[in-house]
Amino acid sequence: MIKAVIFRDAQESLVGFDISGHAGYAERGQDIVCAAVSFLATTTVNSLNEQLKVSPHYEVDEAVGHLHCCLVLEKMDRGDLEKAQVILKTLEIGLKSLEQDYGKYIKLQQRRWTKC
């Protein structure tokens, strides 16, 4: 099962995410749930890198299916934070949609932020 966690700060701003595990929906290379989650997560990191002046901190371990990404809030200006909200909200919406359709294979949680 894939476990996805969206992190929010005290003001409810989206500040990062953590995705781990494998869906187990189908064989490797045929698993549409894993592919969808991987696509969403990778596109989110790439978009944050491209759109923000300060790139997020992220770690990937493909062997175990893990991606952790968090904003570097102390270095971001208001404009970057607003852009990041749109990008991270898009990830959240995509993950919620997947959970609705494939809830047996992916679980989405919301948590309070703890610094990277």
C-alpha positions, 0 to 999 in steps of 0.5 A, spaced: 500 500 500 502 507 498 502 511 504 501 519 502 502 524 507 501 532 506 504 536 511 500 543 513 503 548 518 499 552 523 496 557 518 494 551 514 499 552 508 501 546 505 508 545 506 510 538 504 509 531 503 511 524 504 510 518 499 512 511 501 510 504 499 508 500 493 501 499 491 500 492 489 495 493 484 498 489 479 505 487 477 511 492 476 511 495 470 503 494 469 501 498 476 497 504 474 496 506 481 504 506 482 505 510 476 499 515 477 502 517 484 509 517 482 507 521 476 504 526 481 509 526 486 515 527 481 511 532 477 510 536 483 517 536 485 519 538 478 514 544 478 516 546 485 524 546 482 522 550 476 517 555 479 520 557 485 526 561 487 528 557 492 528 549 491 524 545 496 528 540 500 527 533 497 529 525 498 528 519 493 529 512 495 526 508 489 528 501 492 523 502 497 518 507 493 519 513 498 519 520 496 519 526 501 519 533 499 518 540 504 519 547 502 524 551 505 520 556 508 525 560 512 528 562 505 521 563 501 518 570 499 510 571 499 510 570 492 514 563 492 509 561 497 503 562 493 506 559 487 507 553 492 500 552 495 497 552 488 502 546 486 502 542 492 494 543 492 494 540 485 498 534 488 493 533 494 487 533 489 490 528 485 492 524 491 485 524 493 482 522 487 486 516 487 484 514 494 477 515 492 478 510 486 483 506 489 482 506 496 485 499 497 491 501 494 493 508 497 491 512 503 492 519 504 493 523 511 494 530 513 499 532 518 501 538 522 508 540 519 515 538 523 521 541 520 525 537 515 
